[in-house]
Amino acid sequence: MSREALLEKIKKAEAAAASDIEAAEKEQVSARNKVPIDQENLLKKAKDSATSESQKEIDAATSDVESQKSDILKKGTKSNSDMKKKAEGKVDAAADKFIKEFLESLS
């Protein structure tokens, strides 16, 4: 190969290398600029996921509380009903006893 051809080949290789270096630098700058956007997207996804999970936990806890509340109200209502029946029975027994003793005192 002649000296001129060799020099021409070196110039072309240098130009190609310079072009590759420039493209790589542009890609690096682009990647650096994209990182904050990716971080924002990752943070948004993480926040959305956390919000969704916390809402599910809140809904489950609310459901559990409502279930317990319902059970407590049912037990309380039954207990009140039972106490009312016992009280009515005692009032009736006391009234019968009073009437019986009153009638005995008249005799």
Jmol script that loads the backbone (N, CA, C; Angstrom):
load data "model"
ATOM      1  N   MET A   1       0.834  -1.156   0.000  1.00  0.00           N
ATOM      2  CA  MET A   1       0.000   0.000   0.000  1.00  0.00           C
ATOM      3  C   MET A   1       0.897   1.244   0.000  1.00  0.00           C
ATOM      4  N   SER A   2       0.455   2.221  -0.777  1.00  0.00           N
ATOM      5  CA  SER A   2       1.242   3.440  -0.870  1.00  0.00           C
ATOM      6  C   SER A   2       1.036   4.282   0.385  1.00  0.00           C
ATOM      7  N   ARG A   3       1.949   5.178   0.523  1.00  0.00           N
ATOM      8  CA  ARG A   3       1.908   6.039   1.699  1.00  0.00           C
ATOM      9  C   ARG A   3       0.634   6.885   1.709  1.00  0.00           C
ATOM     10  N   GLU A   4       0.222   7.400   0.555  1.00  0.00           N
ATOM     11  CA  GLU A   4      -0.978   8.220   0.463  1.00  0.00           C
ATOM     12  C   GLU A   4      -2.226   7.409   0.790  1.00  0.00           C
ATOM     13  N   ALA A   5      -2.287   6.203   0.291  1.00  0.00           N
ATOM     14  CA  ALA A   5      -3.438   5.337   0.576  1.00  0.00           C
ATOM     15  C   ALA A   5      -3.497   5.014   2.066  1.00  0.00           C
ATOM     16  N   LEU A   6      -2.332   4.775   2.624  1.00  0.00           N
ATOM     17  CA  LEU A   6      -2.254   4.480   4.056  1.00  0.00           C
ATOM     18  C   LEU A   6      -2.702   5.683   4.875  1.00  0.00           C
ATOM     19  N   LEU A   7      -2.249   6.882   4.486  1.00  0.00           N
ATOM     20  CA  LEU A   7      -2.658   8.107   5.182  1.00  0.00           C
ATOM     21  C   LEU A   7      -4.165   8.340   5.028  1.00  0.00           C
ATOM     22  N   GLU A   8      -4.685   8.082   3.835  1.00  0.00           N
ATOM     23  CA  GLU A   8      -6.120   8.242   3.586  1.00  0.00           C
ATOM     24  C   GLU A   8      -6.913   7.273   4.460  1.00  0.00           C
ATOM     25  N   LYS A   9      -6.430   6.054   4.570  1.00  0.00           N
ATOM     26  CA  LYS A   9      -7.097   5.045   5.394  1.00  0.00           C
ATOM     27  C   LYS A   9      -7.066   5.451   6.868  1.00  0.00           C
ATOM     28  N   ILE A  10      -5.942   6.001   7.315  1.00  0.00           N
ATOM     29  CA  ILE A  10      -5.819   6.463   8.705  1.00  0.00           C
ATOM     30  C   ILE A  10      -6.784   7.615   8.949  1.00  0.00           C
ATOM     31  N   LYS A  11      -6.874   8.566   7.980  1.00  0.00           N
ATOM     32  CA  LYS A  11      -7.796   9.694   8.124  1.00  0.00           C
ATOM     33  C   LYS A  11      -9.242   9.209   8.227  1.00  0.00           C
ATOM     34  N   LYS A  12      -9.592   8.247   7.389  1.00  0.00           N
ATOM     35  CA  LYS A  12     -10.959   7.701   7.433  1.00  0.00           C
ATOM     36  C   LYS A  12     -11.213   7.014   8.781  1.00  0.00           C
ATOM     37  N   ALA A  13     -10.228   6.264   9.261  1.00  0.00           N
ATOM     38  CA  ALA A  13     -10.377   5.579  10.548  1.00  0.00           C
ATOM     39  C   ALA A  13     -10.500   6.588  11.680  1.00  0.00           C
ATOM     40  N   GLU A  14      -9.693   7.680  11.613  1.00  0.00           N
ATOM     41  CA  GLU A  14      -9.770   8.731  12.631  1.00  0.00           C
ATOM     42  C   GLU A  14     -11.132   9.416  12.587  1.00  0.00           C
ATOM     43  N   ALA A  15     -11.635   9.683  11.380  1.00  0.00           N
ATOM     44  CA  ALA A  15     -12.952  10.320  11.232  1.00  0.00           C
ATOM     45  C   ALA A  15     -14.046   9.407  11.770  1.00  0.00           C
ATOM     46  N   ALA A  16     -13.952   8.121  11.454  1.00  0.00           N
ATOM     47  CA  ALA A  16     -14.950   7.164  11.946  1.00  0.00           C
ATOM     48  C   ALA A  16     -14.886   7.071  13.465  1.00  0.00           C
ATOM     49  N   ALA A  17     -13.647   7.043  14.001  1.00  0.00           N
ATOM     50  CA  ALA A  17     -13.480   6.985  15.463  1.00  0.00           C
ATOM     51  C   ALA A  17     -14.044   8.241  16.107  1.00  0.00           C
ATOM     52  N   ALA A  18     -13.759   9.408  15.521  1.00  0.00           N
ATOM     53  CA  ALA A  18     -14.280  10.673  16.055  1.00  0.00           C
ATOM     54  C   ALA A  18     -15.803  10.673  16.012  1.00  0.00           C
ATOM     55  N   SER A  19     -16.359  10.168  14.927  1.00  0.00           N
ATOM     56  CA  SER A  19     -17.814  10.093  14.797  1.00  0.00           C
ATOM     57  C   SER A  19     -18.398   9.150  15.850  1.00  0.00           C
ATOM     58  N   ASP A  20     -17.752   8.006  16.059  1.00  0.00           N
ATOM     59  CA  ASP A  20     -18.213   7.046  17.076  1.00  0.00           C
ATOM     60  C   ASP A  20     -18.115   7.653  18.477  1.00  0.00           C
ATOM     61  N   ILE A  21     -17.001   8.370  18.711  1.00  0.00           N
ATOM     62  CA  ILE A  21     -16.828   9.006  20.027  1.00  0.00           C
ATOM     63  C   ILE A  21     -17.911  10.054  20.242  1.00  0.00           C
ATOM     64  N   GLU A  22     -18.191  10.855  19.211  1.00  0.00           N
ATOM     65  CA  GLU A  22     -19.225  11.888  19.324  1.00  0.00           C
ATOM     66  C   GLU A  22     -20.587  11.255  19.581  1.00  0.00           C
ATOM     67  N   ALA A  23     -20.896  10.181  18.872  1.00  0.00           N
ATOM     68  CA  ALA A  23     -22.173   9.484  19.065  1.00  0.00           C
ATOM     69  C   ALA A  23     -22.257   8.910  20.483  1.00  0.00           C
ATOM     70  N   ALA A  24     -21.155   8.342  20.958  1.00  0.00           N
ATOM     71  CA  ALA A  24     -21.135   7.773  22.307  1.00  0.00           C
ATOM     72  C   ALA A  24     -21.329   8.858  23.360  1.00  0.00           C
ATOM     73  N   GLU A  25     -20.692  10.013  23.157  1.00  0.00           N
ATOM     74  CA  GLU A  25     -20.849  11.129  24.089  1.00  0.00           C
ATOM     75  C   GLU A  25     -22.293  11.622  24.105  1.00  0.00           C
ATOM     76  N   LYS A  26     -22.902  11.732  22.901  1.00  0.00           N
ATOM     77  CA  LYS A  26     -24.314  12.145  22.831  1.00  0.00           C
ATOM     78  C   LYS A  26     -25.208  11.146  23.541  1.00  0.00           C
ATOM     79  N   GLU A  27     -24.916   9.865  23.344  1.00  0.00           N
ATOM     80  CA  GLU A  27     -25.705   8.819  23.998  1.00  0.00           C
ATOM     81  C   GLU A  27     -25.540   8.887  25.515  1.00  0.00           C
ATOM     82  N   GLN A  28     -24.311   9.165  25.955  1.00  0.00           N
ATOM     83  CA  GLN A  28     -24.057   9.275  27.388  1.00  0.00           C
ATOM     84  C   GLN A  28     -24.822  10.455  27.984  1.00  0.00           C
ATOM     85  N   VAL A  29     -24.796  11.595  27.300  1.00  0.00           N
ATOM     86  CA  VAL A  29     -25.535  12.773  27.763  1.00  0.00           C
ATOM     87  C   VAL A  29     -27.028  12.467  27.803  1.00  0.00           C
ATOM     88  N   SER A  30     -27.509  11.814  26.759  1.00  0.00           N
ATOM     89  CA  SER A  30     -28.928  11.448  26.704  1.00  0.00           C
ATOM     90  C   SER A  30     -29.288  10.513  27.858  1.00  0.00           C
ATOM     91  N   ALA A  31     -28.419   9.556  28.126  1.00  0.00           N
ATOM     92  CA  ALA A  31     -28.675   8.610  29.222  1.00  0.00           C
ATOM     93  C   ALA A  31     -28.666   9.324  30.561  1.00  0.00           C
ATOM     94  N   ARG A  32     -27.727  10.254  30.730  1.00  0.00           N
ATOM     95  CA  ARG A  32     -27.682  11.019  31.988  1.00  0.00           C
ATOM     96  C   ARG A  32     -28.942  11.871  32.157  1.00  0.00           C
ATOM     97  N   ASN A  33     -29.418  12.454  31.072  1.00  0.00           N
ATOM     98  CA  ASN A  33     -30.634  13.261  31.144  1.00  0.00           C
ATOM     99  C   ASN A  33     -31.861  12.399  31.401  1.00  0.00           C
ATOM    100  N   LYS A  34     -31.810  11.166  30.954  1.00  0.00           N
ATOM    101  CA  LYS A  34     -32.952  10.269  31.110  1.00  0.00           C
ATOM    102  C   LYS A  34     -33.048   9.707  32.531  1.00  0.00           C
ATOM    103  N   VAL A  35     -31.946   9.651  33.263  1.00  0.00           N
ATOM    104  CA  VAL A  35     -31.929   9.074  34.601  1.00  0.00           C
ATOM    105  C   VAL A  35     -32.948   9.734  35.528  1.00  0.00           C
ATOM    106  N   PRO A  36     -32.995  11.082  35.607  1.00  0.00           N
ATOM    107  CA  PRO A  36     -34.003  11.681  36.485  1.00  0.00           C
ATOM    108  C   PRO A  36     -35.432  11.304  36.098  1.00  0.00           C
ATOM    109  N   ILE A  37     -35.693  11.205  34.801  1.00  0.00           N
ATOM    110  CA  ILE A  37     -37.029  10.812  34.347  1.00  0.00           C
ATOM    111  C   ILE A  37     -37.324   9.389  34.804  1.00  0.00           C
ATOM    112  N   ASP A  38     -36.339   8.493  34.644  1.00  0.00           N
ATOM    113  CA  ASP A  38     -36.513   7.119  35.096  1.00  0.00           C
ATOM    114  C   ASP A  38     -36.706   7.067  36.603  1.00  0.00           C
ATOM    115  N   GLN A  39     -35.952   7.886  37.333  1.00  0.00           N
ATOM    116  CA  GLN A  39     -36.098   7.919  38.783  1.00  0.00           C
ATOM    117  C   GLN A  39     -37.501   8.382  39.159  1.00  0.00           C
ATOM    118  N   GLU A  40     -37.979   9.416  38.480  1.00  0.00           N
ATOM    119  CA  GLU A  40     -39.329   9.907  38.753  1.00  0.00           C
ATOM    120  C   GLU A  40     -40.360   8.822  38.482  1.00  0.00           C
ATOM    121  N   ASN A  41     -40.191   8.111  37.373  1.00  0.00           N
ATOM    122  CA  ASN A  41     -41.124   7.034  37.040  1.00  0.00           C
ATOM    123  C   ASN A  41     -41.073   5.924  38.089  1.00  0.00           C
ATOM    124  N   LEU A  42     -39.862   5.556  38.499  1.00  0.00           N
ATOM    125  CA  LEU A  42     -39.728   4.515  39.522  1.00  0.00           C
ATOM    126  C   LEU A  42     -40.341   4.961  40.842  1.00  0.00           C
ATOM    127  N   LEU A  43     -40.085   6.213  41.218  1.00  0.00           N
ATOM    128  CA  LEU A  43     -40.668   6.731  42.455  1.00  0.00           C
ATOM    129  C   LEU A  43     -42.187   6.784  42.370  1.00  0.00           C
ATOM    130  N   LYS A  44     -42.707   7.206  41.216  1.00  0.00           N
ATOM    131  CA  LYS A  44     -44.164   7.267  41.044  1.00  0.00           C
ATOM    132  C   LYS A  44     -44.767   5.873  41.133  1.00  0.00           C
ATOM    133  N   LYS A  45     -44.127   4.900  40.475  1.00  0.00           N
ATOM    134  CA  LYS A  45     -44.634   3.524  40.534  1.00  0.00           C
ATOM    135  C   LYS A  45     -44.591   2.990  41.952  1.00  0.00           C
ATOM    136  N   ALA A  46     -43.491   3.258  42.658  1.00  0.00           N
ATOM    137  CA  ALA A  46     -43.366   2.794  44.040  1.00  0.00           C
ATOM    138  C   ALA A  46     -44.414   3.455  44.930  1.00  0.00           C
ATOM    139  N   LYS A  47     -44.623   4.747  44.730  1.00  0.00           N
ATOM    140  CA  LYS A  47     -45.617   5.473  45.523  1.00  0.00           C
ATOM    141  C   LYS A  47     -47.020   4.947  45.229  1.00  0.00           C
ATOM    142  N   ASP A  48     -47.320   4.752  43.960  1.00  0.00           N
ATOM    143  CA  ASP A  48     -48.634   4.222  43.580  1.00  0.00           C
ATOM    144  C   ASP A  48     -48.844   2.829  44.170  1.00  0.00           C
ATOM    145  N   SER A  49     -47.823   2.016  44.113  1.00  0.00           N
ATOM    146  CA  SER A  49     -47.912   0.665  44.662  1.00  0.00           C
ATOM    147  C   SER A  49     -48.130   0.707  46.172  1.00  0.00           C
ATOM    148  N   ALA A  50     -47.371   1.571  46.848  1.00  0.00           N
ATOM    149  CA  ALA A  50     -47.511   1.698  48.299  1.00  0.00           C
ATOM    150  C   ALA A  50     -48.894   2.223  48.670  1.00  0.00           C
ATOM    151  N   THR A  51     -49.382   3.192  47.908  1.00  0.00           N
ATOM    152  CA  THR A  51     -50.714   3.739  48.166  1.00  0.00           C
ATOM    153  C   THR A  51     -51.781   2.666  47.976  1.00  0.00           C
ATOM    154  N   SER A  52     -51.639   1.898  46.924  1.00  0.00           N
ATOM    155  CA  SER A  52     -52.587   0.822  46.648  1.00  0.00           C
ATOM    156  C   SER A  52     -52.577  -0.215  47.765  1.00  0.00           C
ATOM    157  N   GLU A  53     -51.393  -0.620  48.175  1.00  0.00           N
ATOM    158  CA  GLU A  53     -51.276  -1.620  49.248  1.00  0.00           C
ATOM    159  C   GLU A  53     -51.826  -1.085  50.564  1.00  0.00           C
ATOM    160  N   SER A  54     -51.528   0.171  50.877  1.00  0.00           N
ATOM    161  CA  SER A  54     -52.034   0.733  52.132  1.00  0.00           C
ATOM    162  C   SER A  54     -53.552   0.848  52.093  1.00  0.00           C
ATOM    163  N   GLN A  55     -54.115   1.182  50.926  1.00  0.00           N
ATOM    164  CA  GLN A  55     -55.571   1.259  50.807  1.00  0.00           C
ATOM    165  C   GLN A  55     -56.195  -0.118  51.002  1.00  0.00           C
ATOM    166  N   LYS A  56     -55.552  -1.159  50.459  1.00  0.00           N
ATOM    167  CA  LYS A  56     -56.050  -2.524  50.655  1.00  0.00           C
ATOM    168  C   LYS A  56     -56.029  -2.889  52.137  1.00  0.00           C
ATOM    169  N   GLU A  57     -54.942  -2.521  52.828  1.00  0.00           N
ATOM    170  CA  GLU A  57     -54.850  -2.815  54.256  1.00  0.00           C
ATOM    171  C   GLU A  57     -55.892  -2.045  55.040  1.00  0.00           C
ATOM    172  N   ILE A  58     -56.111  -0.786  54.668  1.00  0.00           N
ATOM    173  CA  ILE A  58     -57.132   0.024  55.343  1.00  0.00           C
ATOM    174  C   ILE A  58     -58.513  -0.577  55.112  1.00  0.00           C
ATOM    175  N   ASP A  59     -58.792  -0.979  53.879  1.00  0.00           N
ATOM    176  CA  ASP A  59     -60.091  -1.588  53.570  1.00  0.00           C
ATOM    177  C   ASP A  59     -60.292  -2.883  54.348  1.00  0.00           C
ATOM    178  N   ALA A  60     -59.238  -3.702  54.435  1.00  0.00           N
ATOM    179  CA  ALA A  60     -59.332  -4.962  55.184  1.00  0.00           C
ATOM    180  C   ALA A  60     -59.562  -4.683  56.662  1.00  0.00           C
ATOM    181  N   ALA A  61     -58.843  -3.704  57.214  1.00  0.00           N
ATOM    182  CA  ALA A  61     -59.013  -3.361  58.630  1.00  0.00           C
ATOM    183  C   ALA A  61     -60.407  -2.804  58.890  1.00  0.00           C
ATOM    184  N   THR A  62     -60.891  -1.968  57.978  1.00  0.00           N
ATOM    185  CA  THR A  62     -62.242  -1.408  58.129  1.00  0.00           C
ATOM    186  C   THR A  62     -63.284  -2.517  58.095  1.00  0.00           C
ATOM    187  N   SER A  63     -63.121  -3.442  57.193  1.00  0.00           N
ATOM    188  CA  SER A  63     -64.034  -4.577  57.101  1.00  0.00           C
ATOM    189  C   SER A  63     -64.009  -5.398  58.385  1.00  0.00           C
ATOM    190  N   ASP A  64     -62.806  -5.633  58.906  1.00  0.00           N
ATOM    191  CA  ASP A  64     -62.663  -6.400  60.154  1.00  0.00           C
ATOM    192  C   ASP A  64     -63.327  -5.668  61.316  1.00  0.00           C
ATOM    193  N   VAL A  65     -63.127  -4.354  61.388  1.00  0.00           N
ATOM    194  CA  VAL A  65     -63.736  -3.556  62.454  1.00  0.00           C
ATOM    195  C   VAL A  65     -65.262  -3.601  62.342  1.00  0.00           C
ATOM    196  N   GLU A  66     -65.775  -3.467  61.123  1.00  0.00           N
ATOM    197  CA  GLU A  66     -67.227  -3.517  60.924  1.00  0.00           C
ATOM    198  C   GLU A  66     -67.792  -4.878  61.336  1.00  0.00           C
ATOM    199  N   SER A  67     -67.071  -5.937  61.013  1.00  0.00           N
ATOM    200  CA  SER A  67     -67.494  -7.283  61.383  1.00  0.00           C
ATOM    201  C   SER A  67     -67.522  -7.431  62.907  1.00  0.00           C
ATOM    202  N   GLN A  68     -66.455  -6.966  63.557  1.00  0.00           N
ATOM    203  CA  GLN A  68     -66.414  -7.037  65.023  1.00  0.00           C
ATOM    204  C   GLN A  68     -67.508  -6.174  65.644  1.00  0.00           C
ATOM    205  N   LYS A  69     -67.738  -5.006  65.068  1.00  0.00           N
ATOM    206  CA  LYS A  69     -68.781  -4.108  65.568  1.00  0.00           C
ATOM    207  C   LYS A  69     -70.141  -4.789  65.478  1.00  0.00           C
ATOM    208  N   SER A  70     -70.394  -5.430  64.346  1.00  0.00           N
ATOM    209  CA  SER A  70     -71.659  -6.135  64.150  1.00  0.00           C
ATOM    210  C   SER A  70     -71.829  -7.258  65.179  1.00  0.00           C
ATOM    211  N   ASP A  71     -70.756  -8.024  65.399  1.00  0.00           N
ATOM    212  CA  ASP A  71     -70.820  -9.105  66.390  1.00  0.00           C
ATOM    213  C   ASP A  71     -71.080  -8.563  67.789  1.00  0.00           C
ATOM    214  N   ILE A  72     -70.397  -7.478  68.146  1.00  0.00           N
ATOM    215  CA  ILE A  72     -70.579  -6.879  69.477  1.00  0.00           C
ATOM    216  C   ILE A  72     -72.007  -6.372  69.643  1.00  0.00           C
ATOM    217  N   LEU A  73     -72.534  -5.723  68.594  1.00  0.00           N
ATOM    218  CA  LEU A  73     -73.908  -5.215  68.665  1.00  0.00           C
ATOM    219  C   LEU A  73     -74.920  -6.356  68.805  1.00  0.00           C
ATOM    220  N   LYS A  74     -74.697  -7.446  68.072  1.00  0.00           N
ATOM    221  CA  LYS A  74     -75.595  -8.601  68.181  1.00  0.00           C
ATOM    222  C   LYS A  74     -75.558  -9.186  69.584  1.00  0.00           C
ATOM    223  N   LYS A  75     -74.351  -9.366  70.131  1.00  0.00           N
ATOM    224  CA  LYS A  75     -74.217  -9.912  71.487  1.00  0.00           C
ATOM    225  C   LYS A  75     -74.847  -8.982  72.512  1.00  0.00           C
ATOM    226  N   GLY A  76     -74.616  -7.669  72.343  1.00  0.00           N
ATOM    227  CA  GLY A  76     -75.190  -6.687  73.266  1.00  0.00           C
ATOM    228  C   GLY A  76     -76.709  -6.679  73.206  1.00  0.00           C
ATOM    229  N   THR A  77     -77.255  -6.756  71.996  1.00  0.00           N
ATOM    230  CA  THR A  77     -78.713  -6.773  71.836  1.00  0.00           C
ATOM    231  C   THR A  77     -79.309  -8.031  72.472  1.00  0.00           C
ATOM    232  N   LYS A  78     -78.648  -9.165  72.254  1.00  0.00           N
ATOM    233  CA  LYS A  78     -79.129 -10.419  72.851  1.00  0.00           C
ATOM    234  C   LYS A  78     -79.034 -10.354  74.363  1.00  0.00           C
ATOM    235  N   SER A  79     -77.931  -9.833  74.874  1.00  0.00           N
ATOM    236  CA  SER A  79     -77.756  -9.712  76.321  1.00  0.00           C
ATOM    237  C   SER A  79     -78.817  -8.794  76.913  1.00  0.00           C
ATOM    238  N   ASN A  80     -79.074  -7.666  76.263  1.00  0.00           N
ATOM    239  CA  ASN A  80     -80.117  -6.742  76.746  1.00  0.00           C
ATOM    240  C   ASN A  80     -81.485  -7.410  76.727  1.00  0.00           C
ATOM    241  N   SER A  81     -81.762  -8.150  75.675  1.00  0.00           N
ATOM    242  CA  SER A  81     -83.034  -8.851  75.565  1.00  0.00           C
ATOM    243  C   SER A  81     -83.182  -9.880  76.692  1.00  0.00           C
ATOM    244  N   ASP A  82     -82.111 -10.641  76.948  1.00  0.00           N
ATOM    245  CA  ASP A  82     -82.149 -11.637  78.020  1.00  0.00           C
ATOM    246  C   ASP A  82     -82.356 -10.971  79.378  1.00  0.00           C
ATOM    247  N   MET A  83     -81.628  -9.866  79.619  1.00  0.00           N
ATOM    248  CA  MET A  83     -81.797  -9.153  80.900  1.00  0.00           C
ATOM    249  C   MET A  83     -83.217  -8.605  81.041  1.00  0.00           C
ATOM    250  N   LYS A  84     -83.787  -8.125  79.944  1.00  0.00           N
ATOM    251  CA  LYS A  84     -85.148  -7.574  79.977  1.00  0.00           C
ATOM    252  C   LYS A  84     -86.148  -8.677  80.320  1.00  0.00           C
ATOM    253  N   LYS A  85     -85.975  -9.854  79.700  1.00  0.00           N
ATOM    254  CA  LYS A  85     -86.876 -10.974  80.000  1.00  0.00           C
ATOM    255  C   LYS A  85     -86.773 -11.384  81.465  1.00  0.00           C
ATOM    256  N   LYS A  86     -85.530 -11.471  81.989  1.00  0.00           N
ATOM    257  CA  LYS A  86     -85.341 -11.829  83.394  1.00  0.00           C
ATOM    258  C   LYS A  86     -85.976 -10.785  84.304  1.00  0.00           C
ATOM    259  N   ALA A  87     -85.775  -9.508  83.968  1.00  0.00           N
ATOM    260  CA  ALA A  87     -86.342  -8.424  84.781  1.00  0.00           C
ATOM    261  C   ALA A  87     -87.861  -8.477  84.755  1.00  0.00           C
ATOM    262  N   GLU A  88     -88.436  -8.711  83.576  1.00  0.00           N
ATOM    263  CA  GLU A  88     -89.895  -8.803  83.482  1.00  0.00           C
ATOM    264  C   GLU A  88     -90.408  -9.974  84.314  1.00  0.00           C
ATOM    265  N   GLY A  89     -89.670 -11.093  84.268  1.00  0.00           N
ATOM    266  CA  GLY A  89     -90.062 -12.258  85.079  1.00  0.00           C
ATOM    267  C   GLY A  89     -90.010 -11.937  86.567  1.00  0.00           C
ATOM    268  N   LYS A  90     -88.981 -11.218  86.985  1.00  0.00           N
ATOM    269  CA  LYS A  90     -88.860 -10.855  88.400  1.00  0.00           C
ATOM    270  C   LYS A  90     -89.944  -9.868  88.809  1.00  0.00           C
ATOM    271  N   VAL A  91     -90.266  -8.921  87.906  1.00  0.00           N
ATOM    272  CA  VAL A  91     -91.340  -7.954  88.199  1.00  0.00           C
ATOM    273  C   VAL A  91     -92.666  -8.696  88.342  1.00  0.00           C
ATOM    274  N   ASP A  92     -92.918  -9.638  87.413  1.00  0.00           N
ATOM    275  CA  ASP A  92     -94.156 -10.422  87.492  1.00  0.00           C
ATOM    276  C   ASP A  92     -94.195 -11.236  88.781  1.00  0.00           C
ATOM    277  N   ALA A  93     -93.075 -11.848  89.136  1.00  0.00           N
ATOM    278  CA  ALA A  93     -93.030 -12.647  90.371  1.00  0.00           C
ATOM    279  C   ALA A  93     -93.231 -11.756  91.583  1.00  0.00           C
ATOM    280  N   ALA A  94     -92.623 -10.584  91.581  1.00  0.00           N
ATOM    281  CA  ALA A  94     -92.779  -9.652  92.700  1.00  0.00           C
ATOM    282  C   ALA A  94     -94.220  -9.161  92.789  1.00  0.00           C
ATOM    283  N   ALA A  95     -94.837  -8.882  91.673  1.00  0.00           N
ATOM    284  CA  ALA A  95     -96.234  -8.427  91.671  1.00  0.00           C
ATOM    285  C   ALA A  95     -97.141  -9.531  92.189  1.00  0.00           C
ATOM    286  N   ASP A  96     -96.889 -10.770  91.740  1.00  0.00           N
ATOM    287  CA  ASP A  96     -97.709 -11.894  92.226  1.00  0.00           C
ATOM    288  C   ASP A  96     -97.548 -12.066  93.724  1.00  0.00           C
ATOM    289  N   LYS A  97     -96.315 -11.945  94.197  1.00  0.00           N
ATOM    290  CA  LYS A  97     -96.054 -12.098  95.637  1.00  0.00           C
ATOM    291  C   LYS A  97     -96.754 -10.984  96.407  1.00  0.00           C
ATOM    292  N   PHE A  98     -96.679  -9.759  95.886  1.00  0.00           N
ATOM    293  CA  PHE A  98     -97.321  -8.633  96.556  1.00  0.00           C
ATOM    294  C   PHE A  98     -98.836  -8.845  96.637  1.00  0.00           C
ATOM    295  N   ILE A  99     -99.420  -9.263  95.523  1.00  0.00           N
ATOM    296  CA  ILE A  99    -100.881  -9.499  95.495  1.00  0.00           C
ATOM    297  C   ILE A  99    -101.252 -10.618  96.461  1.00  0.00           C
ATOM    298  N   LYS A 100    -100.455 -11.690  96.473  1.00  0.00           N
ATOM    299  CA  LYS A 100    -100.726 -12.817  97.356  1.00  0.00           C
ATOM    300  C   LYS A 100    -100.668 -12.394  98.815  1.00  0.00           C
ATOM    301  N   GLU A 101     -99.608 -11.629  99.179  1.00  0.00           N
ATOM    302  CA  GLU A 101     -99.480 -11.188 100.566  1.00  0.00           C
ATOM    303  C   GLU A 101    -100.584 -10.187 100.912  1.00  0.00           C
ATOM    304  N   PHE A 102    -100.965  -9.340  99.954  1.00  0.00           N
ATOM    305  CA  PHE A 102    -102.041  -8.386 100.209  1.00  0.00           C
ATOM    306  C   PHE A 102    -103.358  -9.133 100.466  1.00  0.00           C
ATOM    307  N   LEU A 103    -103.617 -10.139  99.635  1.00  0.00           N
ATOM    308  CA  LEU A 103    -104.855 -10.901  99.823  1.00  0.00           C
ATOM    309  C   LEU A 103    -104.832 -11.678 101.129  1.00  0.00           C
ATOM    310  N   GLU A 104    -103.657 -12.178 101.514  1.00  0.00           N
ATOM    311  CA  GLU A 104    -103.531 -12.889 102.789  1.00  0.00           C
ATOM    312  C   GLU A 104    -103.749 -11.945 103.962  1.00  0.00           C
ATOM    313  N   SER A 105    -103.296 -10.714 103.815  1.00  0.00           N
ATOM    314  CA  SER A 105    -103.468  -9.751 104.908  1.00  0.00           C
ATOM    315  C   SER A 105    -104.946  -9.345 105.057  1.00  0.00           C
ATOM    316  N   LEU A 106    -105.712  -9.440 103.997  1.00  0.00           N
ATOM    317  CA  LEU A 106    -107.136  -9.107 104.079  1.00  0.00           C
ATOM    318  C   LEU A 106    -107.947 -10.232 104.731  1.00  0.00           C
ATOM    319  N   SER A 107    -107.428 -11.444 104.660  1.00  0.00           N
ATOM    320  CA  SER A 107    -108.186 -12.547 105.222  1.00  0.00           C
ATOM    321  C   SER A 107    -108.063 -12.665 106.692  1.00  0.00           C
TER     322      SER A 107
END
end "model"
wireframe off; spacefill off
backbone 0.3
color backbone group
